[in-house]
Amino acid sequence: MKPALRENHPAAPAGWQAFRQGEALAVAISQQLDPWWQQIFGYYLLKVGNLSSQLDTQAARLRHQVTLGDVASLAQIVADADALPIAAASVDAVLLSHCLEFQVDPHHVIREAHRVLIGDGYLLLTGFNPYSVSGLCRHIPWLKQDFPWQGHFFSASRIKDWLHLIGFEVLSEERFFCSALLAAEHKQGRWQRFSERYLRYFASSYLLVARKRELPLTPIRPKWQVQSRFSATQGISAREGVQRKPIDPGST
């Protein structure tokens, strides 16, 4: 497995406005998340990152929603995504929306999400698809200084490998938002509708839903064997210890 570490800390976007068509992408992500919010229950939803904090999650049935990021005006907790100041096994669901692309150690970010989740807790993760038109645009020199191409795009299959390695069970993978992210506005034309229906594998964004699984510890029971009180070796030793009395000729 290739390491995902980066030498320099990439700049993280302060909001969806930093992307071209960012607001339209945020709406599309919220629409993908809405069906899952009807299936997740609990007390705490942790939204990690500036982008996650700004998503509309009013449909979620979790009682408390906590936002975490590096902009004090947007987040309730100011902290790094790879060092969550949250107690272990205390959160019912974690939302990581386009967060890994702008982290030095994205694998550790997932490990932190796993640590704070309760058993059977949910991780909802979105990312940019490197095998899309917008993913290919990151090789254009004059776009490397713009968002989202400043970040590192990870394929959905690679993220799923990380999730399985840590102990997650991937429940769903969805791809959506077929756009090159080059135009200032996102327009739903005939080509977009065709792509959403037949070319979804090459969509710009994907959603992974995973669940933290904890295998119960099964004690190893000793194999009891019923042994008889009398064994062959004991019988032999007993016979050897018996002294036979000599026969007296006069007694006959």
C-alpha positions in Angstrom: 0.0 0.0 0.0 1.4 3.4 -1.0 1.9 5.9 1.8 -0.4 8.9 1.6 1.8 11.3 3.6 2.6 14.7 2.1 5.7 16.8 2.8 3.9 20.1 2.9 0.7 20.9 4.6 -1.9 21.7 1.8 -4.1 24.7 2.2 -7.6 23.8 3.2 -10.6 25.7 1.7 -12.5 27.9 4.1 -15.8 27.0 2.5 -17.6 25.8 -0.6 -17.2 29.2 -2.2 -13.6 28.4 -2.7 -14.5 25.9 -5.5 -16.0 26.6 -8.8 -19.5 25.3 -8.6 -18.9 24.7 -5.0 -22.3 25.7 -3.8 -23.9 23.3 -6.4 -21.6 20.5 -5.2 -22.6 21.1 -1.6 -26.3 20.8 -2.5 -25.6 17.6 -4.4 -23.8 16.1 -1.4 -26.7 17.0 0.9 -29.1 15.3 -1.4 -26.9 12.1 -1.4 -26.8 12.2 2.4 -30.5 12.8 3.1 -31.5 9.1 2.7 -28.9 8.0 5.2 -29.9 10.5 7.8 -33.2 8.6 8.0 -31.4 5.4 9.0 -28.9 6.8 11.5 -30.0 7.4 15.1 -28.2 8.5 18.2 -27.0 11.5 20.1 -24.0 13.0 18.4 -23.0 13.8 14.8 -19.5 15.1 14.4 -18.9 17.2 11.3 -15.1 17.3 10.7 -13.6 20.1 8.5 -14.8 23.4 7.2 -16.7 21.9 4.3 -18.5 19.3 6.4 -19.4 22.0 8.9 -21.2 24.0 6.2 -23.3 21.2 4.8 -27.0 21.2 5.4 -27.7 18.2 7.8 -31.1 19.3 9.2 -32.6 16.0 8.1 -30.3 14.1 10.4 -32.1 12.4 13.4 -29.1 12.7 15.7 -29.9 15.0 18.7 -26.7 17.0 18.7 -24.5 18.2 15.8 -20.9 19.3 16.6 -18.8 21.1 14.0 -15.0 21.0 14.0 -12.7 23.0 11.8 -9.9 25.5 11.7 -12.1 28.6 11.2 -13.4 29.8 14.6 -16.4 31.6 13.1 -17.6 28.4 11.3 -16.8 25.7 13.8 -17.8 25.0 17.4 -14.5 23.3 18.1 -11.2 24.6 16.5 -8.9 21.7 16.0 -7.1 19.6 13.4 -8.9 16.7 11.8 -6.0 14.3 12.6 -6.0 15.2 16.3 -9.7 15.2 17.4 -10.1 16.5 21.0 -13.0 14.0 21.4 -13.3 11.1 23.9 -13.0 7.6 22.4 -16.2 5.8 21.5 -18.4 8.8 22.2 -19.8 9.8 18.7 -22.6 8.1 16.8 -21.7 9.4 13.3 -18.8 11.2 11.7 -19.0 13.3 8.5 -15.8 13.8 6.4 -16.8 15.8 3.4 -13.9 16.4 1.0 -11.5 16.6 4.0 -8.9 14.0 3.2 -7.7 15.8 0.1 -6.2 18.6 2.1 -4.6 16.7 5.0 -0.9 15.8 5.5 -1.8 12.3 6.8 -5.3 11.4 5.5 -5.0 7.8 6.8 -4.6 9.0 10.3 -7.7 11.2 9.9 -9.7 8.0 9.3 -8.1 6.4 12.3 -9.2 9.3 14.4 -12.7 9.0 13.1 -12.6 5.3 14.0 -11.4 6.1 17.5 -14.2 8.5 18.4 -17.0 6.4 16.9 -19.0 4.0 19.1 -19.4 0.4 18.0 -21.5 0.2 14.9 -21.2 3.9 14.4 -21.4 5.4 10.9 -18.7 7.2 8.9 -19.9 9.2 5.9 -17.1 10.3 3.6 -17.1 12.2 0.3 -14.1 12.8 -2.0 -13.1 13.9 -5.4 -12.8 11.1 -8.0 -9.4 11.2 -9.7 -10.8 9.2 -12.6 -13.1 12.0 -13.7 -12.8 14.9 -16.0 -12.2 17.2 -13.0 -9.6 14.7 -11.7 -7.7 14.9 -15.0 -7.8 18.7 -14.8 -5.4 18.5 -11.9 -2.6 17.8 -14.4 -3.1 21.2 -16.1 -0.3 23.4 -14.8 -2.3 26.6 -14.4 -5.0 24.9 -12.4 -2.7 23.4 -9.7 -2.9 26.6 -7.6 -6.7 26.6 -7.6 -9.2 24.6 -5.5 -9.8 21.7 -5.5 -6.7 20.8 -7.5 -4.4 22.0 -4.7 -5.4 18.8 -2.9 -4.6 15.2 -3.4 -7.3 13.1 -5.0 -7.8 9.6 -3.7 -9.8 6.9 -5.5 -12.8 5.3 -3.8 -11.1 1.9 -4.0 -8.1 3.2 -2.1 -10.2 4.7 0.6 -12.1 1.5 0.9 -8.9 -0.4 1.4 -8.0 2.0 4.3 -11.5 1.5 5.8 -11.3 -2.3 5.7 -7.8 -2.2 7.2 -8.9 -0.2 10.2 -12.0 -2.1 10.9 -14.9 -0.5 8.9 -17.5 -2.3 6.9 -18.3 -0.4 3.7 -22.1 -0.3 3.2 -22.5 1.9 0.1 -20.6 3.7 -2.6 -22.3 6.3 -4.8 -20.8 8.5 -7.5 -22.5 11.8 -8.5 -22.0 15.3 -9.8 -20.7 14.9 -13.4 -18.9 18.1 -14.0 -15.4 19.3 -14.8 -15.7 22.1 -12.2 -14.3 24.6 -14.7 -17.3 26.7 -15.4 -18.4 29.3 -12.9 -21.9 27.9 -12.7 -23.2 24.3 -12.8 -25.9 23.9 -15.4 -28.1 20.7 -15.7 -28.0 20.3 -19.5 -28.6 17.3 -21.7 -25.0 16.1 -21.4 -25.1 16.3 -17.6 -28.3 14.2 -17.4 -26.8 11.7 -19.8 -23.6 11.5 -17.7 -25.5 11.1 -14.5 -27.3 8.2 -15.9 -24.7 6.3 -17.9 -21.3 7.6 -17.0 -21.6 7.8 -13.2 -18.3 6.0 -12.7 -16.5 9.1 -14.0 -18.5 11.5 -11.8 -16.5 14.2 -10.0 -17.5 13.2 -6.5 -18.2 10.0 -4.6 -19.9 9.1 -1.3 -18.8 6.2 0.9 -20.8 5.0 3.9 -19.1 2.7 6.3 -19.8 1.3 9.7 -17.4 0.6 12.6 -17.4 -3.1 13.4 -16.1 -4.6 16.6 -15.7 -8.3 16.7 -16.6 -9.8 20.2 -13.9 -11.7 22.0 -14.7 -15.4 22.2 -12.9 -17.1 25.0 -11.1 -20.3 24.2 -12.6 -23.1 26.2 -10.4 -26.0 27.3 -11.1 -29.3 25.9 -12.1 -31.5 28.8 -11.4 -35.2 28.5 -13.2 -37.8 30.7 -10.6 -40.1 32.2 -11.5 -43.4 33.9 -10.2 -43.9 37.4 -8.5 -47.2 36.4 -5.9 -47.0 33.6 -3.8 -49.8 32.0 -0.6 -48.5 33.5 -2.1 -48.5 36.9 -3.3 -52.1 36.5 0.2 -53.3 35.4 1.9 -51.6 38.4 -0.7 -53.1 40.8 -0.1 -56.6 39.5 3.6 -56.3 39.8 3.3 -55.2 43.4 1.4 -58.3 44.5 3.6 -61.0 46.0 2.3 -64.6 45.6 2.5 -66.9 48.6 4.5 -70.1 48.1 2.5 -73.3 48.1 3.1 -75.4 51.2 3.4 -79.1 50.2 2.2 -80.2 53.5 -1.1 -78.5 53.1 -2.1 -80.7 50.2 
